[in-house]
Amino acid sequence: MTTSASVPAGSDNAITDGAVIDDLVTANAAYADAFTDPGMDARPVRKVTVVSCMDARIDLHAALGLRLGDCHTIRNAGGVVTDDVIRSLAISQRALGTRSVVLIHHTNCGMESLTEDFRHELEMEVGQRPSWAVEAFKDVDQDVRQSMQRVRTSPFLLETGDVRGFVFDVRTGRLREIDPAA
């Protein structure tokens, strides 16, 4: 197995010679030309942190009715609560005043098709074992519950009472709340 993404040569989706990054830098130049400093503080206005999957189909701000400055956003593969997420949440709460945590996983997540074998395959390919766990899962609802539990039991977080978890349906755009006790 090759763990690297590959796109066939000549494909319209091929990424070559930094063209995509060049496009992003060009788009930033246009953005910067029209940019006006909003004069915001780094502290989120709504005192909330959203932890979600990095999936490109999820536009968190639009899906949650959020505006620039409303929240902190932490994204990773699967939206799972890892040590690094706890690190970011601790900084968000202790240094920047957030109090609520929203956890969002989603339907049809790529993490549902992986296993911890991914680490072994990666080690075989590159010759070094990753220091991190894959955090793959088969049951998205149960993984949301596990993530809620990790937040609620972390000794590093000040505020663990207002933690809610959801599954975002990538086909309908709707959130479904997960009962932590189920």
C-alpha positions in Angstrom: 0.0 0.0 0.0 1.2 3.5 -0.8 -0.1 5.9 1.8 0.6 9.0 -0.3 -2.2 10.5 -2.3 -1.5 10.2 -6.0 -3.2 11.8 -9.0 -2.7 10.4 -12.5 -0.5 12.4 -14.7 -2.4 14.7 -17.0 -5.4 14.8 -14.7 -7.3 18.1 -14.4 -6.8 17.6 -10.7 -3.1 17.1 -10.8 -1.0 19.3 -8.5 2.2 20.2 -10.1 5.0 22.6 -9.4 3.2 24.4 -6.6 0.5 25.7 -8.9 -2.2 25.3 -6.2 -0.1 27.2 -3.6 0.7 29.9 -6.2 -3.1 30.3 -6.7 -3.6 30.6 -2.9 -0.9 33.2 -2.7 -2.4 35.2 -5.6 -5.8 35.0 -3.9 -4.3 36.3 -0.7 -2.8 39.3 -2.5 -6.3 40.2 -3.7 -7.7 39.6 -0.2 -5.0 41.7 1.4 -5.6 44.6 -1.1 -9.2 44.9 0.2 -8.4 43.9 3.8 -9.3 46.3 6.6 -8.1 45.4 10.1 -11.3 44.5 12.1 -9.6 45.6 15.3 -10.4 42.3 17.0 -8.8 40.7 20.0 -7.7 37.1 19.8 -10.4 36.2 22.4 -13.4 34.7 20.7 -16.5 36.9 21.1 -18.8 33.9 21.8 -16.3 32.2 24.1 -16.6 28.9 22.3 -14.2 26.5 20.7 -15.3 24.2 17.9 -13.4 21.0 17.3 -14.1 19.4 14.0 -12.9 17.1 11.3 -10.7 18.7 8.6 -13.0 17.3 5.9 -13.2 19.9 3.1 -16.9 19.4 2.7 -17.6 21.1 6.1 -17.8 24.9 6.1 -18.0 25.3 9.8 -18.6 29.0 9.9 -21.5 28.8 7.5 -23.0 25.6 9.0 -23.0 27.2 12.5 -23.9 30.8 11.6 -20.5 32.0 12.9 -18.7 35.1 11.9 -15.0 36.1 12.0 -14.0 36.5 15.7 -16.8 34.4 17.1 -14.9 31.2 18.0 -11.7 29.3 18.0 -11.6 26.4 15.5 -9.5 23.3 15.9 -9.6 20.8 13.0 -7.9 17.4 12.6 -8.5 14.1 10.9 -11.8 12.8 12.3 -12.3 15.7 14.7 -11.1 13.4 17.5 -9.9 14.8 20.8 -6.2 14.0 20.9 -3.4 15.3 23.2 -2.8 18.2 20.8 -6.5 19.1 20.8 -6.4 19.2 24.6 -3.3 21.4 24.4 -5.1 23.8 22.1 -8.3 23.8 24.3 -6.2 24.5 27.4 -4.7 27.5 25.7 -8.1 28.6 24.3 -9.6 28.4 27.8 -6.8 29.4 30.1 -5.2 32.2 28.0 -8.0 33.4 25.8 -11.2 33.0 27.8 -13.3 30.3 26.0 -15.8 28.4 28.1 -17.9 26.2 25.8 -16.7 23.3 23.5 -18.6 22.0 20.5 -17.3 18.7 19.0 -18.3 17.9 15.4 -17.7 14.6 13.6 -19.5 13.8 10.4 -21.1 11.1 8.2 -19.0 9.3 5.6 -15.7 10.2 7.3 -12.5 8.8 5.9 -11.4 7.8 9.4 -14.1 5.1 9.4 -12.2 3.2 6.6 -8.8 3.3 8.3 -7.3 1.1 11.1 -4.3 1.3 13.2 -2.6 -0.8 10.5 -2.2 2.5 8.7 0.7 3.3 11.2 2.3 0.0 10.5 2.0 0.5 6.7 3.4 4.0 7.0 6.3 2.7 9.1 7.1 0.0 6.5 7.0 2.7 3.7 9.2 5.3 5.4 11.2 3.3 7.9 10.0 5.2 11.0 7.0 4.5 13.3 4.7 7.5 13.7 4.6 8.8 17.3 0.8 9.4 17.0 -2.2 7.1 16.9 -4.4 7.0 13.9 -7.6 7.4 16.1 -9.7 5.6 13.4 -13.2 4.6 14.4 -16.1 2.5 13.1 -19.0 4.1 15.1 -19.1 7.9 14.6 -21.6 8.3 17.5 -19.4 6.4 19.9 -16.3 8.3 18.8 -18.1 11.6 19.6 -19.0 10.2 23.0 -15.3 9.3 23.6 -14.2 12.8 22.5 -16.7 14.4 24.9 -15.4 12.2 27.7 -11.8 13.1 27.0 -12.7 16.8 27.2 -14.8 16.4 30.3 -12.1 14.4 32.2 -9.0 16.5 31.2 -7.3 18.0 34.2 -5.9 20.7 32.0 -9.2 22.3 31.1 -11.0 24.9 33.3 -14.4 24.5 31.8 -15.8 21.1 31.1 -19.5 21.5 31.9 -20.6 22.9 28.6 -19.3 20.3 26.2 -21.7 19.0 23.4 -21.1 16.7 20.6 -22.7 16.4 17.1 -22.5 14.5 13.9 -22.7 16.7 10.8 -24.5 15.0 7.8 -22.5 15.8 4.7 -25.5 15.2 2.5 -28.1 17.4 4.3 -25.9 19.9 6.2 -27.8 19.1 9.5 -26.3 18.5 12.9 -27.5 15.6 15.0 -26.7 15.9 18.7 -25.1 12.9 20.4 -26.3 11.9 23.9 -23.2 11.4 25.9 -24.9 8.8 28.1 -26.3 6.6 25.4 
